[in-house]
C-alpha cells in the first residue's frame, strides 16, 4: 500500500537561503516533488532539528522514550554518545541503546565510545577496548567516534588513544572532541590528530581559537552546563562551523524544550534566520552523514511544520514521512523497555560517611560547584573538629560529599563541597559521570546514608532524604534510566528536583550538578570513588590537610 500525501507551506530552503510558498509531495517516506505555489501560506516547512551532541542516558529515559518527548519540539535526530551506559555495561550497553532506538521512528546517530573508562583514577563497570571500538565502527548504525576526553593522551600520542582515532579515520567517520580550556599549540595538535568538534568551550576566545584551526564548535545548553550566551555571537561569522547541542538534559527540561528553544533564543538576538537554521538543522547532518533529509527532492521526509519564524512554535513533526508529533502531542506510542544493569553494592551505615580528624580545627580542601558550569573551583577552609570528627557546616555552606563504588565493595570516598546550600537533608544519585558510582551530598551523615541506601535498594536512582524519610525515582536500566513513560518520569523527577531545592539549594539543577562532581576530566577539583582528584595536576590530593 502506497503511503503518499502532500503538504503546503512557506518552504524555508536553508541551503539556497530563500523562502517561497510550495507544495511538498511525499511517497513512501521520500520527498518526490516540491512545486512552487503562487499563494503565501500560514505555516512554514523546514528540515527537522538535530541535537549535535547528547547523552540520551542523562535524560533518565531510554532512547525510545527520549524520542517521544523530543519530536514534540521538532527534533528528528540526535548525535548520541552512549558512553554513559558503556561505562556501566561496556559494548552490551551500546548495543542496548542501538536496539532500543530502532523501535521508534527517530534518527539516532550513535557513536563508538572512545574513553571507557574515562580515566584510571576511578572504578567503572566495564572497559571498551581498541578492538571493541574497531568492531563498533564497522556497524553501519555507528556513525562516529565519540568525544575523545583523554586530550592529554592525544597530546602525548598514547598508542591506545591514537589507535581508536586511526580506526575512525580509516573508514571516514568523524571523531568528536572534548578539550575544555585547551588553547594555542596544544589545541592545534589536538585538532591535527583528526578531532573535528568540541562542545566544551566556555568562552568565545577559546572557541575562536579552535575555529581558526578548523574545528566545529558545538554551542551547548543543557540542564547543568550552559554556554549559549558566551558562544552564540560566533554564529554571525562562522555559520558553517557551528552546531547546537544539549549534551546532558534532564527529563523535565526536555518536556519544556529542546533545540527549538535555542533557535528561538538565537533569533531573538537578531541573528540571521538562515545562519541559525544552518546550525540547528543542516551542519550536523552534513558533518556526521546522518541519514536525515534536508527538505529536498529525493530526501527522506524528515521535516517540521512551524507557525512563523518570529515564534517558531512547532505544529507538526514528520520522520520518514510519518507524522510523529502534532500540536504539542507526541504520536509515538509508549513501550516499556527491558531492564539491564550492573549493580553490586551492599547497604551502608552512617559510620561509613564519617571523617576523622584531630585537634580543635583542621583545614580541608573544598570543591566549589558553579551553577551552569561543569568546571569547579577549589579553595581551603577551616572546619571545627567535634568528637574527633568533621561534619558538614551549613553555616559556611560546606557540605559533605561522598562517592560509593557500586561495582565492588570499597570504602566510601569523602570530601567537602560548597554552593549546594542545603540546610538539612541529603540527595544521592547513581548518575555520576562518567563511571556512574553513587554520589551524594548532604548536611548530615545520617541523611547521606539514608539517601545512598535508597539508591542501593533500587539498584539505581535519584533520591532525597530529609528528617528520616526518603523519596526516590528508580532508574533500573543500568542505574541511569527509567524504562517507564517519559512524561511520567519527567513528572516524578520534577517533584524530586523541588524536594532537593527545598533543602535550601539555589542551584538550577542540583541533581545534574551533583552528577558532574565526579567527572575527573573537567577541572579543577572533583571526587572519584578512589578519592579527591586534582584535575590540574591529574593526580589525587588529600581532602584533609
DRENNU-644846 format. One record per atom (N, C-alpha, C, CB): residue in one letter; y, x, z. Coordinates in steps of 0.05 Angstrom, whole numbers, plus 5000, padded with zeros to 4 digits. Each point is the difference from the previous one (the first is absolute). Glycine has a CB too. Layout:
// residues N
AYXZ...
//
This chain:
// residues 545
X497650175000X502449835000X502550185000X497549635025X504350324957X502450164997X502149915021X499150074951X501950135064X502149945019X502750094988X496850065040X504749764949X502550074987X502249825010X497550164960X505049955041X502349845007X502550144990X497649825041X504550044960X502750114993X501949965023X499249914951X502650285053X502049975021X502650114989X496650055036X505649804970X502650084989X501950085022X499349694962X502550495032X502050095019X501850214987X496949905038X505050194977X501650234991X498550255006X504449745008X494650394972X498250235003X501750255006X496649794969X502750355053X501350255007X498350234989X502249805042X498750314935X498650234988X501150255012X499249744956X499450385063X501050225015X500250254982X498149815042X499950244942X499950244983X502150004979X495150035009X505549734979X502049984980X502849935012X496549854968X503550105057X502549945015X501549774987X500350485014X498449304983X501349764991X498749755012X501250244957X500349555043X499149745010X500449804978X501050125049X496949734945X500349804979X498149765005X501350364967X499449405025X498249775004X497650034982X503949715011X493750235000X497650044985X497849825010X501350474991X496749494992X497549865008X497750204997X501849554985X496850485037X497750195001X497449844998X502750325029X495649774952X497449884996X497850185013X501649774957X496750115059X497950145013X497349884992X503050115039X495250074953X497349914993X497950185013X501749824956X496650055060X497950155015X501150245015X496849854965X505550115048X501150215017X501750214986X496249925028X504150054946X501550204984X502549864988X495750274990X506549875009X502449904987X499650044970X503050105040X496949684945X499550024971X502549964983X495449845009X506750055003X502449964985X502449965018X497349794963X504950325028X502649955014X502049924979X499050345037X501949414964X501849904980X502849945012X496149794976X505950335012X502749965010X500949714995X501150484992X500149405028X501049724999X503050004993X496449855033X504549914963X502949964994X501549885023X498949954952X499649985070X501449885023X499650175025X499249544980X502750445038X499850155025X498449845021X504450234990X493949905024X498349865019X501050035029X496150084969X502849765048X500950015028X498350205017X501549524995X496550594993X498350205015X499850264984X497449625022X501750594992X499850264988X497250115001X504850095012X494350044968X497450124999X500250315000X498249604974X500250535042X500150295001X497450115009X504949995010X494550274986X497550125010X499849985030X499950314961X497649685049X499649985029X500850265014X496349684992X504250295034X500850235017X497550175007X504049745018X496550524987X497850185008X500950165025X498450034952X500049975068X500550175024X498850274993X499949615033X501850594964X499150264989X498550185021X503949974969X496049955055X498450155020X499749835025X501650444982X496049485024X499549835024X497250065010X503249644983X496550365043X497550005014X499449715007X500550485018X497849394966X499449725005X499149955028X498849954951X499750245060X498949975027X502249965021X496250294986X506149815009X502249985020X501149715002X501150484991X498249364989X500749725002X498249855019X501750024953X496250115057X497949895017X498449794985X502950085039X497349924934X498649814983X498250144981X503849685004X494050204989X498350114979X501549974973X495849885025X503550284955X501449984974X500249714990X498450454989X499549405013X500149734989X502049825014X495250054988X505149995038X502049855015X502850114996X496649905034X503750364963X502650124993X501049884974X498750435024X499649554956X500749894974X501049725002X496750294979X502149545038X500849725003X502949985009X495349885011X505550305007X502850005009X501950134981X498350005047X500950214940X501850164983X500849854975X497950415017X500349444971X500649864975X502249795003X495350084986X505049825038X502149805005X502850134995X497149775034X503150494969X502550144997X500250144972X500150075049X498149854933X500250114973X498650274996X504249764996X494450335024X498550264997X497449944985X502050185043X497549984936X497649974985X498150245002X502549714968X498550515043X498450245002X501150185023X499049984951X499250185059X500750205020X498750274994X500649645035X500750574971X498850274999X499150055029X503050184961X494449795043X498949985027X498550255008X499749504995X501250625027X498750235011X498149925022X504050294989X493349735007X498149905021X499350215020X498249694966X503650505040X499250225018X499849915029X502150324969X499049455038X499749905027X497149945006X504749814999X494150024984X497249935005X498250244994X501049524988X499850664994X498450244995X499950185024X501349974952X500850045064X499950165025X498049885020X504850134992X494649625005X498149875018X497250014989X503749705016X496050254958X497349954989X499450184975X500349545017X501650634975X499450174977X499949844974X497650305030X500849804952X499849884973X499249715001X498950454981X499349485038X499149725002X502449825006X495550155016X506549954998X502449845005X501649954975X500150185046X500150034938X501449974974X498649804983X501650485003X495849544996X498449814983X500349715011X496850374989X503549605037X500449735011X502649894989X497550125042X504650044957X502649914990X499849934970X502450285035X496349884950X499749954971X498649734996X499850494991X498049475023X498449764996X501449755009X495950275005X505449745018X501549775010X502449944982X498650115047X502750094942X502249964982X499249864975X502150405018X495549644973X499049874975X499549705003X498050444988X502149465037X499449725004X502449824994X496650135034X505749994961X502449834995X501450094974X500649945050X500949884938X501650084976X502550155008X498249604976X501650665027X502250175008X499450284990X501049725041X501050444952X499650264989X500350225022X501849844955X496050215058X499950225020X499550264986X498449685036X503550504967X499750274989X499350195023X503349914962X494150135043X499250175022X499850294992X497549615019X502850575001X499950284996X497750135015X504950004991X494650255003X498050165015X501450155022X497150054959X502249905066X501450135023X499850304998X499249605028X503150544975X500150294998X499850145026X502749944960X497949935062X500250145026X498649845022X504350214986X493149795014X498449865021X498050205011X500649554977X499850535048X502149935018X502750134993X496549945036X505649954975X502750104993X500450295010X501749535002X497250535022X500350275011X497450065015X505149975003X494750295006X497750085016X500749965030X498650334965X503749565041X501049985027X499549735012X503450354990X494949494998X499449735009X497149934993X504949874995X494149925017X497349914994X500149754983X498350195043X500649844933X499849774982X497149905000X503850174971X495849615015X497349884999X498450104977X501749615023X499650534958X498550094976X501650224986X498049544995X500850574985X501250204983X499649934971X499350365035X502749684949X499849964971X500250284988X502049535000X495850574989X499850284991X501150024971X496150075030X504050184961X500850054972X498149854981X501950455012X495549574994X498049874983X500449695000X496750375009X504049535015X500549715001X502449924983X498149995047X504050174955X502449944984X499450024970X502850185037X495750024955X499350034972X498449754990X500050505005X498149415012X498449764992X501749754999X496050215021X505849764998X501749765000X501950004976X499849995050X501250244943X501950014977X498749934974X502550355024X494849674975X498649924975X499849704997X497450425004X503149435018X499949714998X502549894985X497449985044X502249844937X502349904985X502049855017X497049974961X502149925061X501949855017X501550185020X497049604996X502450655005X501550205016X501950144980X496250075034X506449884970X502050084980X501650245007X500249534988X499450585036X501750235008X498950145024X504049774981X497050465026X499450145025X502249935020X497650384976X501649525047X502049905019X501550235013X497149605008X504950325007X502150185011X498850265012X502849605009X498150624981X499150265010X501750075024X498550154954X500749775069X501550045025X500050295009X499049535013X498950614980X499850285008X501750184982X495349915017X507350054985X501750174983X500050295008X502949604993X496650475032X499650295005X497650114985X502049945045X495849894952X497750094986X500650054970X497249755032X504650094957X500850044972X501650264998X500149514992X501850535026X501750244999X498350255005X503949735016X494050255000X498250235005X497750014980X501249975048X498749844934X497949984979X497250015013X503150234968X496549605052X497449985012X498049894980X502149935046X495550194952X498149934979X499349704998X498350465005X501149425018X499149724999X502349814991X496650105036X505849964974X502349844992X500550024970X502050065045X498050194945X500550054972X497849894982X502650415013X494949594997X497849894985X500349704995X497050365019X503949505002X500449714997X502249944980X498549935047X503750224954X502249974981X499050064972X503450115035X495150104962X499050084973X498249794989X500350485013X498149395004X498149794990X501649774988X496750135035X505549794977X501649794989X501450094974X500749825046X500350424954X501550104976X498150024976X503250255030X494349834975X498150034978X499649744984X497750355026X502349434988X499649744986X502549844996X495450005019X506950134986X502649874994X500849785019X499150124954X500049895071X500849805019X502250115018X495449794999X506750065007X502350105016X499150085028X503049714974X498750475038X499650095027X502449925016X497150394985X502549465037X502249915017X500650215021X498649524993X504050485015X500950205019X500849875027X501550274963X498849915056X500949935027X501050265012X496649615006X506150424993X501150265009X502749955014X497750244962X502349655062X502549935013X501650255006X497949605020X504650404971X501850225007X499750254983X500049835045X498150184936X499550234984X502350044980X495049955005X506250284994X502350054983X499750274986X502949725030X498950324950X500350274988X497550104986X503450095034X496150174970X497850134987X497349885008X502750424998X497049505027X497549885009X499549744985X500550215045X501649624952X499749754985X499350064971X503349785031X498050424958X499450074972X497150084996X504750144994X494250025025X497350094998X498049775004X501450455017X499349375002X498349775005X499849824975X501350015049X501049944939X500149844975X498650144977X504349795016X496150474982X498750154978X497050005001X504050295000X494949655024X497149995003X498849754985X500450245044X501449584948X499249764985X500449745015X496750294978X504849725044X500549775017X502549854989X497850225041X501949524954X502049874984X501849805014X496850054964X502549885061X501749805014X500450085029X498249644970X503850245043X500350025029X501349755010X500450514997X498549395025X501249765013X501050065028X496849714973X503450545034X500750085027X502950105003X495350125006X506349884972X502850095002X501649825018X499750204954X501849915065X501649845017X503050064997X496249975032X504550214950X502850044993X500250024969X501050245044X501449684946X500450014971X500050294990X502749585003X498250605014X500150294992X497150104996X504350065025X493949874993X497250094997X498849884974X499650045050X500949704946X498949864977X501150124974X499549595027X503150474973X501250114976X498950284994X504249745009X495350425011X498850264997X497349974985X502350175042X496149644966X497449964988X500249874972X498149955046X503849874950X500549894974X500650224979X501649575022X500050624987X500950214982X497750184991X504449995021X493450004994X497650154993X497949834985X500850305039X500149454954X498349834984X498349805015X499950364969X500449615056X498449825016X501149724999X498850375030X499449434971X500749725003X500449945030X497449874958X504749995048X500749935028X499549705005X503450385002X495049575019X499549725007X501849935024X495250044984X506349755012X501849905021X498349815018X504250044971X495550055054X498249865018X501649825019X496750384997X502249385006X501149815020X497649845011X504649974977X494450145046X497749875012X500749875026X497150334978X500949625039X500449885026X501250195020X496349694990X503150575007X501150205018X501850204986X495949955028X503250164950X501650204985X501849864980X496450355007X506249704996X501949864982X501950214988X499649575027X500250484948X501750204987X501649884977X496750355013X503349394984X501449874978X503050074999X496749635002X504650335020X502950045001X500850294993X500449645034X498050554975X500650294995X499550084971X498950095048X499149784939X499250104974X500849824976X496250205024X504549554981X500649824978X502250104981X498449635029X503750524980X502050094981X498850174977X503349985037X494450144968X498850184979X499249844976X498450305036X501249444967X499149834977X502049994978X497349735032X505350304975X502150004979X499550214978X503249835035X496150414973X499850224982X497250084992X504250165020X493849734994X497250094995X498149764998X500950425025X499849384958X498449764999X497250044990X504249754993X495450464991X497350054990X498250145020X502050024954X499150075068X498450165020X499849875027X501550404976X499449355027X500049865026X498149774999X504850135008X493849835014X498349775004X500549895029X496450184967X502749575037X500249885027X497249985013X504049734984X495950315042X497549975014X500449915028X498050364971X499949555042X500149925028X498550195018X500449534985X497650615005X498450205015X498349865021X503550354992X497849545028X498649865022X501549755006X498150435019X500649344979X501449745004X498249825017X502550054956X498549865066X498549825017X500049724989X501250285039X496849554969X499649744987X502349815002X495350065009X506149945014X502349825003X502250074981X498849945048X501750334947X502050084981X499249934972X501350375031X496149654963X499049934973X500449714994X496750375003X503049465017X500649714996X502949964992X496449885034X505450284978X502849974995X500950104973X500750045049X498150184941X500950114975X498650264994X504449795006X495950304969X498750244991X501950164982X495449785003X503850304973X501750154982X502449824991X496150284985X503549465015X502149824992X502550035018X496549684983X503050375043X502250045018X501650244993X497449775036X501350454956X501450244992X501649964975X496550275022X502449584959X501549934976X502549855006X495749984975X504249825042X502449855007X502050185015X497249585004X501950595013X501950185014X501450194981X497149975041X501350144940X501250194980X502049864983X495850265000X503649504991X501949854983X502549925016X496149834973X503650125053X502449945016X501950245002X497249675026X501750574970X501650245000X501350054972X497150195037X502549624945X501250024973X498750224983X504349835019X493250234987X498550194982X499149854976X498550285039X501649854938X499349874975X497249875000X502950344977X497049415014X497649845001X497650144987X502849604998X497650524979X497850134986X499050255014X501849824957X500050325057X499250235015X498349925024X504150254986X496749535027X498649905023X497249914992X504349865021X495549994957X497449894991X498350224989X502249574991X499050644998X498350224991X498550135024X503350094962X498249945060X498750115024X497949815012X504250255009X496349494990X498349815013X497649914983X504049845023X496350184950X497949894983X498750204981X502549585003X499150604985X499150164978X499050275007X503349764973X498350395043X499350285005X497250045012X504950085007X494349755013X497350045011X497849954979X501849875045X498649934939X498049944979X499650234981X501249525003X501150604988X499850224981X499050265013X503849794975X497150265050X499250255013X497050015007X504650045018X494449744993X497249995009X498149884979X501849965047X499349964930X498449874980X498549765011X499550444977X502049395038X498849765012X499549804977X502450085044X495349794956X499449804979X501549745005X495550214994X507149815009X501749765004X501949984977X499650045050X500949714941X501749964977X503050025007X496549714982X505050354997X503050025003X501449794983X499550495009X499249294987X501149774985X500650084971X502049835043X495950274944X500250074971X497649874986X502450445010X497849524965X497749904984X497750205002X503149754968X494650155039X497650165003X499550085029X500850174955X501149795063X499750075028X498449785014X504350265000X494449815022X499049795018X502349845011X495950285012X503749474993X502149825008X500450015030X499049704962X502350525046X500850055028X503049985002X495950305009X505149484999X502949965001X500849805021X500250114951X502449885054X501049815020X502249834988X498950325036X501549454976X502249824993X501949995023X497049724970X505650345025X502050005021X502249804992X499050495011X502549435010X502149804994X502450124986X498549755040X502450494970X502450124988X500250295011X502449544995X498650654989X500350275009X501950035024X499150154954X502749665050X501850025023X498649955027X503749844969X494150005030X498649935024X497150105001X502949605002X495850414975X497350094997X498049865019X501950444985X498349305017X498049855014X497649974981X503549755028X494150324981X497750004983X498849714999X499050485012X501049414964X498949734996X497050004994X504549874983X494650345003X497150014993X499250284994X500249534982X497350535022X498850264994X497549964984X502050215041X497749944937X497649994983X498750284999X502049624972X495450395031X498550244996X497649954982X501350175046X498549984932X498049954979X500249714990X497050355021X505449554978X500449734990X499349785020X499150184956X500149905068X499349805020X502349965019X495250134997X505549625008X502149935019X499050065028X502049654969X499150545045X499050085027X501849935022X497650374978X504949565016X501949915021X502149824987X499250425027X501749384987X502049824989X501749885023X497049894961X505650135036X501949885019X499450085029X500549614969X499050645035X499650115027X497249955012X504749925006X493549994978X497249955010X498150174984X501249545014X496950595000X497950154986X497949814990X500950405029X498049674948X497949844987X497450155000X503449774972X496550475041X497550155002X498549905025X502150414977X495549505019X498449895023X499650225022X497849674969X501950245056X499550185022X497050025004X504449885022X494550364978X497250055004X499650205022X499049894951X499350065068X499550185022X498450244990X500149625033X500950624971X498650244990X498050105020X504150124975X493950035016X498150125019X501350215018X496349924966X502350155056X501050195019X498550264998X501449625031X500150604968X498850275003X501750155021X498250014952X500650175063X501550135021X498750265008X501549555017X499950614998X499150255012X501550035027X499050224954X499749685067X501449985026X498050045022X503449684981X496750565032X498250065022X501750105023X496250124968X504449705050X501850065022X499449835024X503650144967X496149995056X499549865025X502649925014X495650255005X504249555012X502349905015X501250235017X498049535001X504650465004X501450215015X501049895026X501450224957X498949965063X501149925026X502950105002X495450025021X506049874998X502850075004X500350305005X500949555018X497250574995X500150295006X499950174975X497849905043X501250004935X500050154975X502850054990X495649804989X506350065021X502850034989X501950135021X499149594971X499750545048X501650145020X500750284991X497849735036X504650364970X500850274994X500750135027X501849884954X496750335053X500550135026X502150224997X495349915013X506250135009X502150215001X500550075029X502149824958X499250415045X500650105027X503050025005X495650255001X505249785024X502850035006X501449735003X499950434976X502749585027X501649755002X500749894973X501950175043X498750004938X500649914972X498750194981X504449805015X495450124960X499050184979X501249934974X495750055024X504450144958X501149954973X497849934981X503750335009X497049484973X498149914980X501350004972X497549725035X500950314945X501049974972X499749714993X498750474987X503449425001X500149714994X500449964970X501949915046X496549914943X500449914972X502249805000X495150094988X506849934994X502049804996X499549854974X503450285026X495749474977X499549834977X502749914988X495649845020X504550144954X502549924986X499549754985X501550484996X500049315009X499749754986X500550034970X501449755042X496750164942X500450014971X499250274988X503549675005X495450515011X499250274989X497250075010X504950144999X493850034986X497450105009X500350275014X497849774961X504350375033X500550255015X500849935029X501450244957X498149965060X500849965028X501750245009X495849745010X505650235012X501450225012X498350095024X504649844985X496250395027X498650115023X502150105020X496050134972X503549815054X501850115020X498450035026X504149774979X497250365040X498750065026X501449835022X498750474985X499849415032X501149845022X498650075026X501049624967X500450345055X498850045026X499149745012X502950405007X494649595002X499049755013X499150065028X498549834955X501849975063X499150045028X496950005001X504249785017X494850375002X497150005005X499449835025X499550464979X498849345018X499349825021X497050015005X503949704989X495450375036X497150025006X498550184980X500249555021X501150674972X498950204981X499449884973X498050235039X503649574954X499749874973X502749964987X495849775016X504150224957X502349924984X499749724989X500850494988X501249355015X500049734991X502249954979X498049855044X501849934942X502249924983X502549955016X496749794968X505650265020X502649955013X501549804983X500150475020X499749284988X501549794985X503050035002X496249695008X504750445015X502950045003X501050194978X499649925050X498950284944X500850204979X498949934972X500150345036X498549434963X498749924975X498150224990X504049724988X494550395030X497950204993X497349885009X503250405005X495349524975X497549875005X497650184993X502249564990X495650375023X497550164995X498849914973X499250065050X500050144934X498749964974X497150105002X504550044975X493649815014X497250095002X498649964973X499949885048X498450314945X498349974976X497150045010X503650174968X494749635025X497250005009X498250024975X501149725041X497250484959X498150044978X498149764998X500250505006X499749374971X498349764998X497350064986X504149734998X495550534994X497650074986X497950145017X502850034960X498150105061X498250165017X501250035028X498250254960X500249765061X501150025027X501750255004X496049755017X506350214994X501950225005X502249915019X499150204954X502149985061X502249925018X502449904983X498550345034X503049484977X502449904986X502150224999X499049535016X502450494962X502350184997X502549855010X497950254960X503749895056X502349865013X502650154995X496949825035X505350034964X502650124996X502149805008X498350304964X504249755029X502249825006X501749954976X500050185047X501349594952X501549914977X502449845009X495950004972X506350025013X502449845005X500749824977X501750375029X499749424977X501149804982X498349754996X502250374977X495549615037X498549754999X501349795018X495850254989X505449845033X501749835016X498549805018X503250054965X494249975038X498549815017X500950035029X496150024968X504349755045X500549995028X497549945016X504649844990X493450064997X497449955012X498049964977X502049795042X495450224965X497949954981X499450234981X501349535003X497050414977X499250214981X499049874974X498850315038X501149844940X498849924975X498150214991X504149734987X493950194998X498050184989X499249924972X498350105047X500650094938X499349944972X497850194991X504649824991X493650094992X498150174987X501050084972X496249795026X506250134968X501450104976X501850235009X499849544976X499350705019X501550245009X499650224978X499349885050X502650144933X499950184977X499650295008X502949684974X495350465012X498449914978X497149965008X503150234969X496149875054X497250005008X499249735013X500250495006X501749365003X499649735011X498350005025X500549834954X500250355064X499049985027X501749785014X498450495001X501149465024X501549805015X502550135012X495849745010X506550144985X502550105010X501349785017X500650314960X500649785062X501249815019X502550115013X495549805009X506450034998X502450085014X500549795021X501950254960X498949845064X500549805021X501650105023X495949804986X504950015031X501750055023X498350075025X503449694981X494050255018X498350075023X497150044990X502949735031X495650434984X497350084991X498149765000X500850455019X499649364999X498249775000X500349834975X500349995050X502149974941X500549844976X498950154975X504049795021X496450484979X498950164977X497049964999X503850345004X494949695018X497049975000X499249724991X499750335038X501749474971X499449724992X500349964970X501449845046X500850264943X500549974972X498050154983X504849955010X494550304998X498050164986X497349875001X502650415011X496649495012X497349885003X499749744983X499850205046X502449664950X499849764983X499450094971X503349755030X498050464961X499550114973X497150094998X504850144996X494250005025X497250105000X498149764999X501450425025X499149384991X498249775002X499649864973X501449945047X500750064936X499949864974X499450204978X503249665017X496350594990X499550214979X502350014980X495149945006X507350045004X502450024984X501949775004X497350244967X505349825032X502049795003X502650115010X496449685008X505650154995X502550065013X500349815024X502150164956X498849965066X500149845025X502550045015X495150045002X505549775015X502350015019X498949935027X503449884965X497150295055X499149955028X502449995018X495650224992X504549585025X502249975019X499149835024X503550054963X497250045060X499349855025X497049935002X504749814999X493750374993X497149975002X498749824979X500750065047X500949854934X498949834978X500450154973X500949575027X497450364954X500150144974X499749804977X498150425022X503449634957X499749864975X499250194978X503549665014X494850264967X499150184979X499749864974X497750285035X502949864943X499349924973X497750194992X504849844988X492850055010X497750174993X500250104971X497249755033X502050494962X499950124973X497250114995X505150115001X493049724993X497250094999X499350174975X498949605026X502750394953X499450154976X501150285003X500149584971X498250615036X500750285005X501950045023X499250084951X501249725065X502050025021X502950004990X496750255026X503649674948X502550014986X500949734990X499050464987X499149375005X500649754986X498549775012X500950264959X500449505040X498649755006X498749914974X503349885037X494749964965X498849884976X500649704998X496350345002X505749575014X500749725000X502349954980X498549965048X502349794950X502249924982X502550155007X498049544996X503350574983X502350175003X502349865015X498750234959X501849525035X502249865013X499449965030X501249774957X496350185050X499249975028X500450275014X496749634988X502550594999X500350265012X502950065005X495850164978X505949785002X502850045002X501249855024X500350074950X498849685054X501149845022X499150125027X499949594971X497650505031X499050125025X501550265005X495549794993X504850374987X501450265003X502949955009X497150224966X504249585022X502849945008X500249945029X500849834954X497350035057X500049935029X499750255017X498149554989X500150635002X499650265015X502550174998X495149984991X506250024986X502550154997X502149905019X498950084951X501349665052X501949885019X499350085028X500849624969X496650385037X499250075027X500650295006X496449664998X503350524983X500650285004X503050045004X496150134971X505549735014X502950025003X500949885027X500649984950X497949825059X500749885026X499650195023X498849564982X499750665014X499650205020X502550175004X495250014990X506749974990X502550145002X500650174976X499450005048X498950004932X500450184977X502249894981X495250145003X506550054988X502149934981X499150104972X503650035036X494150094961X499050084974X499549774982X497950405021X502849634953X499649784982X497049934996X504350134977X494050085023X497149954997X498550195019X500749874951X499150055075X498850185019X497150094994X502949785033X495550034957X497250084993X499950204977X498549555016X503250404963X500050184978X501050285008X500749614969X501550395047X501050255010X497950155016X504649815001X494050045016X497950135017X497850124982X500949675037X498450204942X497850094982X500650274988X498949534991X503750555007X500750254988X500450225020X502149754963X497650195062X500450215021X497750205002X502849675025X495150274959X497750194999X499950134972X497549725034X504550244949X500050104973X501050295000X500649534981X497650665021X500850285004X501450134977X496150035030X503649864945X501250124977X502949934997X495649994978X505549855040X502849945000X501350125025X499249574974X502850615023X501250135023X501449795018X500750424973X500049645053X499950285010X497950025022X504850064988X494949735028X498150015022X498349745000X503250285028X494149754972X498249784999X497750045019X501349914952X497049895052X497750025018X497549924986X503049905039X495150294959X497449934989X498049965022X501050264958X496549675035X498049965021X499350275014X498249614974X502750615014X499450265011X502450125016X496850084962X505549795037X502250105015X502749984987X496950315020X505249784993X502749994990X500350204978X501849845044X499550084934X500050174976X502950054990X495549824987X505250435009X502650084990X499850024969X501150255043X500249564943X499949994971X501550234986X499549525005X502250615010X501550224988X498450264999X504349795016X494450275007X498350245000X497149944991X502850185037X496649564960X497449904992X497950105019X501449984952X499149975074X498150095021X500449835024X500150474983X497949535035X500249855025X502050125018X495249864995X505949975023X501950095020X499549855026X503450114964X497450005058X499549885026X501949765005X498450455017X500549334993X501649775007X501550045026X496849714976X501950435042X501350065026X500650305001X497549625023X505150444981X500850284999X499750145027X503349884963
//
